[in-house]
């Protein structure tokens, strides 16, 4: 992924108003992100732990999605699998719910998916971050195919939000 600026990120949101995009917290460490290893930029809002965001270049265009999630509680430590990267975690996967774009979102319609709580799917797929014992299933496909699958799952999720 190419490095992004704060202005590019704010302009890419598809499911919130321009005012909401202007007020949300964008990571301050954009220059330090491992851009070459990212298929999308994802982060949790440090001032509002129930908010998460992701930005991806899909079909040659940046698209950003605002989501709500619940913080993992003490009773939520069962093993779950991320729907984007297929990494399993004990307590490290959250239901992320995004309002749909446009009129559907204004009417309260939303799309949800189970995603890595830290939104580091790209790093898990590449083996740059460890989710623990048994987190990655043994697969016979190549790294490029795993990356392609993750991007396809991400594109499908974003398409549901914008659809």
Buried (B, 14 or more C-beta within 10 A) or exposed (E): BEEBEEEBBBEBBBBBEEEEBEEBEBBEEBEEBEEEBBBBBBBBBEEEEEBBBBBBBBEEEBBBBBBBBEEBEEEBEEEBBBBBBBBBBBBBBBBBBBBBBBEBBEEEEBBBBBBBBBBBBBBBBBEEBEBEEEBBEEEEEEEEEBBEBBBEBBBEBBEBBBE
